[in-house]
Amino acid sequence: MSAFMPSPCQAEAIHKISEWFTNRTKEQQVFRLFGYAGTGKTTIVRHVVEELGLETMDKQNFCDGGVLYGAFTGKAALVMTRKGTPASTIHSLIYRVSEATPQEIERVEKELADLVARVGQMGPAERTFALTQIKRLELRLMDVHTPRFVLNEQSLVRDADLLVLDEVSMVGEEMANDLLAFGTPILVLGDPGQLPPIKGEGAFTDAVPDVMLTEIHRQAETSAIIRLATMARQNIPIPFGMHDAFVCKMPHQQVTPAQMLNGGQVICGLNATRIRLNSGMKRAAGFEGDYPTGSGEKIICLKNRHDLGIVNGMFLELSDIRDEDAYRFSAETRTEDGQKLPGRQRFYKGHFDDHVHYDKNRLTRDWREIKNLIESVWGYAITCHKSQGSQWENVIVFDDKFGHRKPDIRARWLYTAITRAEKGLVILD
């Protein structure tokens, strides 16, 4: 047993979770352990799992049961794994991908082309019906390229004794219902101060918790980052100036893009701000091209590619870049962990094009070309939604007011952004 000495509040949380798992999972499938940054949720769960004698589930011999760990984002699962808790994304745990076959797409395209060719020769009544069909087929083609996730009835979750989910603030209602369908007991770790999903509210955090931790644990109670995060969450204005040797707030006009390059990961609110900051920072770094040149640019992955071992939010190092055509370039690639991907990888240009001229229809139009390409973009600055589940030693929060949204939503945005920092934090207002 570890030497962890819980506080009275933490000890009560451990007792409640243990009692629930031992006696009440049939009547209560989900146990909600909520707490703000610095309250020790992860430490508590580690202690509970150890106390209950549960082993991490062997994915090669999963019928033996055990505990599975998951998170909403690939980066959050990666961070958990790096810290010693092997985790997967919720998507990979409970869904399988269903894609339209080339034959199905070809059939829809042919049906549409035939109708378009004949519509001019039709009578009024027949033409009205044909135009309706044409619209339906056009909408189908716009969506046919998008992979659909369907519930995997053979998921490992069905054989687990316990599923632990971290960073659940972004889990919506549909995914929550799919998780519950397996009947497995679920322990969710939530922070009600964090941003909800882009659409709707968090299905697990939009409920009364079984345990709500508010007491900052001993290692975090002197942290200026935790202090400022608490102020942000409570919508208390954060004053300008130094808050400790590594934490400050200053006017954004006093900091140039070149200075931001060495200050840590930049986090902002809006995509428009992200594009503007990335353009300025890459120019300040001496990179003038519309696409990477392989000279040390900061590139972030935008979509999970489990076949390559890369996840949404992971940074990539590119070298020996070669232009291929209007849609793609290829490069030798290393992950932020230093792993070299096999062979030459091919990348989609479209997200980089959006930094020059944004086109909301680009992905719909380019869907054929995107298939099997790595989707990535400049990563000098990222949005707060993209940062969820990640942490960096040093962070710069560029406060663009998150589009002047409602005070409670803006407070959650700023709190989430601040809590991405581990040691150094600069807030630019």
C-alpha positions in Angstrom: 0.0 0.0 0.0 1.3 3.5 -0.8 2.3 6.1 1.8 -0.5 8.4 0.8 -2.0 10.2 3.8 -5.4 11.5 2.8 -7.0 14.5 4.4 -10.4 14.0 6.2 -12.3 15.0 3.0 -10.2 12.7 0.8 -10.6 9.9 3.3 -14.4 10.3 3.2 -14.3 10.3 -0.7 -12.3 7.0 -0.6 -14.7 5.4 1.8 -17.7 6.4 -0.3 -16.3 5.1 -3.6 -15.2 1.8 -2.0 -18.6 1.4 -0.4 -20.4 2.1 -3.7 -18.2 -0.3 -5.7 -18.5 -3.1 -3.1 -22.3 -2.8 -2.4 -24.3 -0.5 -4.7 -23.2 -0.7 -8.4 -26.4 -2.6 -9.3 -28.6 0.2 -8.2 -26.2 3.0 -9.1 -24.1 2.5 -12.2 -22.2 5.8 -12.1 -20.3 7.3 -9.2 -19.4 11.0 -9.7 -16.2 12.2 -8.1 -15.9 15.9 -8.8 -13.3 18.4 -7.7 -11.6 21.6 -8.8 -7.9 21.7 -9.8 -5.6 20.8 -7.0 -8.0 18.8 -4.9 -6.4 15.4 -5.6 -9.0 13.5 -7.7 -6.4 11.4 -9.5 -4.5 10.5 -6.3 -7.8 9.4 -4.7 -8.7 7.1 -7.5 -5.2 5.5 -7.6 -5.6 4.8 -3.9 -9.1 3.4 -4.2 -8.2 1.1 -7.1 -5.2 -0.2 -5.0 -7.4 -0.6 -1.9 -10.0 -2.6 -3.8 -7.3 -4.9 -5.3 -8.3 -4.1 -8.9 -5.7 -4.7 -11.6 -5.5 -2.7 -14.8 -7.3 -4.8 -17.4 -5.2 -7.0 -19.6 -6.4 -6.1 -23.1 -5.0 -9.3 -24.5 -6.8 -11.4 -22.0 -9.7 -9.2 -21.2 -12.1 -11.9 -19.9 -10.2 -11.8 -16.6 -11.8 -8.4 -15.9 -10.1 -5.5 -14.1 -10.2 -1.8 -14.4 -10.2 0.2 -17.7 -9.2 3.9 -18.0 -10.5 6.3 -20.6 -10.7 10.0 -21.5 -12.6 12.0 -24.1 -9.6 13.3 -26.0 -6.6 11.4 -27.4 -4.2 13.8 -25.8 -5.9 13.3 -22.3 -5.5 9.6 -22.7 -1.9 10.0 -23.7 -1.1 12.2 -20.7 -2.7 9.6 -18.4 -0.6 6.9 -20.0 2.6 8.9 -19.6 1.8 9.3 -15.9 1.6 5.5 -15.4 -2.2 4.9 -16.0 -2.7 3.1 -19.4 -5.7 4.9 -20.9 -7.6 4.9 -24.2 -10.0 7.4 -25.7 -13.7 6.7 -25.1 -14.2 6.5 -28.8 -11.7 3.7 -29.2 -13.1 1.8 -26.2 -16.8 1.6 -27.2 -17.1 2.4 -30.9 -16.1 0.9 -34.2 -15.9 2.9 -37.4 -18.4 2.4 -40.2 -17.6 3.9 -43.6 -19.4 3.9 -46.9 -17.8 1.6 -49.4 -16.5 3.0 -52.7 -19.3 1.0 -54.5 -22.0 2.7 -52.3 -20.6 6.2 -53.0 -20.4 5.4 -56.8 -24.0 4.2 -56.7 -25.2 7.5 -55.2 -23.1 9.6 -57.6 -24.5 7.7 -60.6 -28.1 8.0 -59.4 -27.6 11.8 -58.9 -25.9 12.2 -62.3 -28.8 10.3 -64.1 -31.4 12.5 -62.4 -29.6 15.7 -63.3 -29.3 14.6 -66.9 -33.0 13.8 -67.3 -34.7 16.5 -65.2 -34.9 19.0 -68.1 -36.9 16.5 -70.1 -39.5 15.8 -67.4 -43.0 17.2 -67.0 -43.9 19.6 -64.2 -45.0 17.0 -61.6 -42.2 14.5 -62.4 -39.7 17.4 -62.3 -40.8 18.5 -58.9 -40.3 15.0 -57.5 -36.9 14.7 -59.2 -35.7 18.0 -57.8 -36.5 16.8 -54.3 -34.6 13.6 -55.0 -31.6 15.5 -56.3 -31.5 17.6 -53.2 -31.7 14.5 -51.0 -28.8 12.8 -53.0 -26.7 16.0 -52.8 -27.1 16.1 -49.0 -26.2 12.4 -48.9 -23.0 12.9 -50.9 -22.0 15.8 -48.6 -22.1 13.5 -45.6 -21.2 10.1 -47.1 -17.5 10.6 -46.8 -17.7 11.2 -43.0 -16.9 8.0 -41.0 -19.7 7.1 -38.6 -19.1 5.6 -35.2 -21.3 2.8 -34.2 -21.4 1.0 -30.9 -19.1 -1.9 -30.6 -21.0 -4.6 -28.9 -17.8 -6.6 -28.4 -16.1 -3.7 -26.6 -13.7 -4.5 -23.7 -15.9 -2.4 -21.5 -18.5 -5.2 -21.2 -16.0 -7.4 -19.5 -14.4 -4.8 -17.2 -15.1 -4.7 -13.5 -14.8 -0.9 -13.4 -14.4 1.8 -16.0 -12.7 5.0 -14.8 -13.2 8.1 -17.0 -11.1 11.2 -16.5 -11.7 14.7 -18.1 -15.4 14.0 -18.6 -16.6 17.6 -18.9 -16.7 17.2 -22.7 -18.8 13.9 -22.8 -22.2 14.7 -24.2 -25.5 12.9 -23.7 -25.3 10.5 -26.6 -21.9 9.2 -25.7 -22.9 8.9 -22.0 -25.9 6.8 -23.0 -23.7 4.5 -25.1 -21.3 4.1 -22.2 -24.1 3.2 -19.8 -25.4 0.6 -22.3 -22.7 -1.9 -21.3 -23.9 -2.0 -17.7 -20.3 -1.7 -16.3 -19.8 0.4 -13.2 -18.3 3.8 -14.1 -16.3 6.1 -11.9 -16.2 9.5 -13.5 -13.8 12.3 -12.6 -15.2 15.7 -13.3 -14.3 19.3 -12.8 -17.5 21.4 -13.1 -15.3 24.5 -13.6 -14.1 23.3 -17.0 -15.6 24.0 -20.4 -18.5 21.9 -21.4 -18.8 20.3 -24.9 -18.9 22.6 -27.9 -22.5 21.7 -28.2 -24.7 21.2 -25.2 -23.7 20.4 -21.6 -21.6 17.7 -20.1 -23.8 14.7 -19.5 -21.8 13.5 -16.5 -20.9 16.9 -15.0 -24.4 18.4 -15.4 -25.6 16.4 -12.4 -25.2 16.4 -8.6 -21.9 14.7 -7.6 -21.6 11.9 -5.1 -18.4 13.6 -3.8 -17.4 17.2 -4.5 -13.9 18.1 -3.5 -13.2 21.8 -2.8 -10.2 21.6 -0.4 -6.9 22.2 -2.2 -4.4 19.5 -1.2 -1.2 20.4 0.5 1.1 20.3 -2.5 -1.1 22.7 -4.4 -2.3 25.2 -1.8 0.7 27.5 -2.3 0.5 27.5 -6.1 -0.2 30.8 -7.8 -1.6 28.9 -10.7 -4.2 27.3 -8.5 -4.9 30.6 -6.8 -5.5 32.4 -10.1 -7.6 29.5 -11.5 -9.8 29.8 -8.4 -10.2 33.5 -9.0 -11.1 32.9 -12.7 -13.6 30.2 -11.7 -15.3 32.5 -9.2 -15.3 35.3 -11.8 -13.0 37.5 -9.6 -10.9 39.9 -11.7 -7.2 38.9 -11.8 -4.9 41.9 -11.2 -2.0 42.8 -13.5 1.5 42.1 -12.2 3.6 39.3 -10.8 1.8 36.7 -8.7 4.9 34.6 -8.1 8.3 34.2 -9.8 6.8 32.3 -12.7 3.2 33.6 -12.9 2.1 37.1 -14.1 -0.6 39.0 -15.9 0.2 41.8 -18.4 -1.3 43.8 -21.3 -1.0 41.9 -24.5 0.3 45.0 -26.3 3.5 44.6 -24.3 4.3 41.2 -25.8 5.3 40.6 -29.4 4.8 37.4 -31.4 8.6 36.8 -31.2 8.5 37.0 -27.4 5.6 34.5 -27.3 7.7 31.9 -29.1 9.8 31.2 -26.0 7.1 31.6 -23.4 5.4 28.3 -23.6 2.2 26.9 -25.2 -0.1 29.7 -26.3 -3.8 29.2 -25.6 -6.6 31.4 -26.9 -10.4 31.3 -27.1 -11.5 31.8 -30.7 -10.4 30.2 -34.0 -10.0 33.6 -35.5 -7.5 34.5 -32.8 -5.7 31.2 -33.2 -5.2 31.8 -36.9 -3.9 35.4 -36.4 -1.5 34.4 -33.6 -0.1 31.4 -35.5 0.5 33.5 -38.6 2.3 36.1 -36.6 4.3 33.7 -34.5 5.5 31.6 -37.5 6.6 34.7 -39.3 8.4 35.8 -36.2 10.2 32.4 -36.2 11.4 33.1 -39.7 9.0 30.8 -41.6 7.2 32.6 -44.4 5.8 29.7 -46.4 2.2 28.7 -46.5 3.2 25.1 -45.6 5.8 23.6 -43.3 9.4 23.4 -44.6 10.8 21.0 -42.1 13.0 23.5 -40.3 11.5 23.3 -36.9 8.0 24.6 -37.3 5.5 23.7 -34.5 2.9 21.4 -36.0 -0.1 19.9 -34.2 -2.2 16.8 -35.2 -5.9 17.5 -35.6 -7.3 14.0 -35.8 -6.5 10.6 -34.2 -4.6 8.1 -36.4 -4.5 5.0 -34.3 -2.8 3.0 -37.0 0.1 5.4 -36.7 0.0 5.9 -32.9 -0.7 9.6 -33.2 -3.6 11.4 -31.5 -5.5 14.6 -31.8 -3.5 17.3 -30.0 -0.1 15.6 -30.4 2.8 17.7 -31.7 4.7 16.4 -34.7 8.2 17.2 -35.9 8.6 17.1 -39.7 11.7 16.9 -41.9 12.6 16.3 -45.6 9.3 17.7 -46.7 8.3 17.3 -50.3 5.4 19.0 -52.1 3.2 16.4 -53.9 0.2 18.3 -55.3 -2.5 20.8 -54.5 -3.8 18.7 -51.6 -0.9 17.0 -50.0 2.8 17.0 -49.0 4.9 14.2 -47.6 7.5 14.2 -44.8 9.6 12.2 -42.4 7.8 12.4 -39.1 8.5 12.1 -35.4 6.0 12.4 -32.6 6.5 14.7 -29.6 7.7 11.5 -27.7 10.5 11.1 -30.2 9.0 8.1 -32.0 9.8 8.0 -35.7 6.8 7.0 -37.9 7.6 4.4 -40.5 8.3 5.6 -44.1 7.1 8.9 -45.5 3.8 10.2 -44.2 1.4 12.2 -46.3 -0.2 15.4 -45.0 -3.4 17.3 -46.0 -2.7 20.9 -47.0 -6.2 22.3 -46.4 -5.9 23.3 -42.8 -2.7 25.3 -43.6 -4.6 26.9 -46.5 -7.2 28.2 -44.0 -4.5 30.3 -42.4 -4.1 32.1 -45.7 -7.8 32.1 -46.8 -10.4 30.5 -44.5 -13.0 28.4 -46.4 -15.8 26.9 -44.3 -16.6 24.4 -47.2 -13.1 23.2 -47.7 -13.4 19.9 -45.8 -16.7 19.0 -47.4 -15.3 19.7 -50.9 -11.9 17.9 -50.3 -13.2 14.8 -48.6 -12.0 12.4 -51.2 -8.5 13.9 -51.0 -8.3 13.8 -47.2 -8.7 10.1 -46.9 -5.6 8.4 -45.4 -3.8 11.8 -45.0 -2.6 13.2 -41.7 -4.6 16.3 -40.7 -2.4 18.9 -39.0 -1.9 22.6 -38.7 0.4 25.2 -37.1 0.5 24.6 -33.3 2.1 27.8 -32.0 -1.3 28.8 -30.6 -4.3 26.5 -30.0 -7.8 27.1 -28.7 -8.7 26.2 -25.1 -11.0 23.4 -26.4 -8.1 21.8 -28.2 -6.0 22.1 -25.0 -8.4 20.2 -22.8 -6.7 17.1 -21.4 -3.2 18.5 -21.9 -0.7 20.2 -19.7 2.5 22.1 -20.3 5.2 23.3 -18.0 4.7 26.9 -19.3 1.6 28.4 -20.8 0.6 31.8 -22.2 -3.1 32.5 -22.0 -4.1 35.1 -24.7 -7.3 36.4 -23.3 -9.5 37.3 -26.2 -12.6 37.2 -23.9 -13.8 34.1 -25.7 -15.9 36.2 -27.9 -17.3 38.3 -25.0 -19.6 35.3 -24.1 -21.7 35.1 -21.0 -19.7 35.6 -17.8 -20.1 32.1 -16.5 -18.9 30.6 -19.8 -16.0 33.0 -20.0 -15.1 32.1 -16.4 -15.0 28.4 -17.3 -12.9 29.2 -20.4 -10.3 31.1 -18.4 -10.2 28.6 -15.6 -9.7 25.7 -18.1 -6.9 27.6 -19.9 -5.1 28.6 -16.7 -5.2 25.0 -15.3 -3.3 23.7 -18.4 -0.1 25.3 -16.9 2.1 23.3 -14.5 4.8 25.8 -13.5 4.9 29.0 -15.6 1.9 31.1 -16.6 1.5 34.4 -18.4 -2.0 35.9 -18.9 -2.1 38.5 -21.7 -5.2 40.7 -21.5 
